[in-house]
Amino acid sequence: MEIRKAKTIEEYKAVESIQRVIWGMMEEPPTPLPILVAMNSNGGLIEIAKEDEKIIGFSLAFPGVSEGHRYLYSHMAGVLQEYRNKSIGFDIKMHQFEEARTMGYSEVRWTFDPMKTRNAFFNVHKLGAYAFDYKINYYGVMGSKENEGVESDRIEAHKFLDRDKILSDRFDVAAKISNYPTPWNAFDIKGESLAIEVPFELGNNDLELARKWRLTLRKAITSLEAMNYIMNDVIKNENSVYMIFTSRKKLGID
């Protein structure tokens, strides 16, 4: 497999079309070819993953700045369904991190849906990002199959390229599912590190359940952030995950 920056018009066309396939876009427009070319030519990073001359995945990132701090913002990254579970997505992101270093960045940011716990496990546990700065209905109500029917809450991932990540070997369980997969009704915030339990497979097939979990997680995570906790790990169980939150002070994040 080859991972590199997109170069040709044909490759940009493939990146444009692959977005529709990966996320089942209907009402949502993909990032179009002219924008892809402009970003890649002006400080952004549009990369492709090719196998046997076929583009099977991509990533899309552009420069970001907040309060004077520069970072690379990774807006999209995806792999075709038939090529998943082969570490290709992991390889794409790791390549992106290395390219970001060569471009002079010390941080890469992106967002993910905390209710999609496979993504939470991948981004926080496997890629080594911290997650904080919860965004309520960030993109509005979206029309793709992946997102339809539930408000588009997101949390921002922060991959620091200039430091090691701090994990928590001990934590208190602040919220545990007692009637799977129904959300818990309350959680108890105490200690430097704590965990909340979330079902591992929580799609949009049961919209009522998905909406209940959206509101439950929104309330829990925003409350934790208000008390200066950051998601620093995700641990898989048989049918659920524990999202681990630790105080900013202990993690040394300003």
Stockholm file with secondary structure:
# STOCKHOLM 1.0

chainA/1-254         MEIRKAKTIEEYKAVESIQRVIWGMMEEPPTPLPILVAMNSNGGLIEIAKEDEKIIGFSLAFPGVSEGHRYLYSHMAGVLQEYRNKSIGFDIKMHQFEEARTMGYSEVRWTFDPMKTRNAFFNVHKLGAYAFDYKINYYGVMGSKENEGVESDRIEAHKFLDRDKILSDRFDVAAKISNYPTPWNAFDIKGESLAIEVPFELGNNDLELARKWRLTLRKAITSLEAMNYIMNDVIKNENSVYMIFTSRKKLGID
#=GR chainA/1-254 SS CEEEECCSHHHHHHHHHHHHHHHTCSSSCCCCHHHHHHHHHTTCEEEEEEETTEEEEEEEEEEEEETTEEEEEEEEEEECGGGCSSSHHHHHHHHHHHHHHHTTCSEEEEEECTTSHHHHIIIIIISCCEEEEEETTTTCSCCSTTTTTSCCCEEEEEEETTSCCCCCSCCEEEECCSSTTSCCSCCCCCSSEEEEEEESCCCSSSHHHHHHHHHHHHHHHHHHHHTTEEEEEEEECSSEEEEEEEEHHHHTCC
#=GC SS_cons         CEEEECCSHHHHHHHHHHHHHHHTCSSSCCCCHHHHHHHHHTTCEEEEEEETTEEEEEEEEEEEEETTEEEEEEEEEEECGGGCSSSHHHHHHHHHHHHHHHTTCSEEEEEECTTSHHHHIIIIIISCCEEEEEETTTTCSCCSTTTTTSCCCEEEEEEETTSCCCCCSCCEEEECCSSTTSCCSCCCCCSSEEEEEEESCCCSSSHHHHHHHHHHHHHHHHHHHHTTEEEEEEEECSSEEEEEEEEHHHHTCC
//
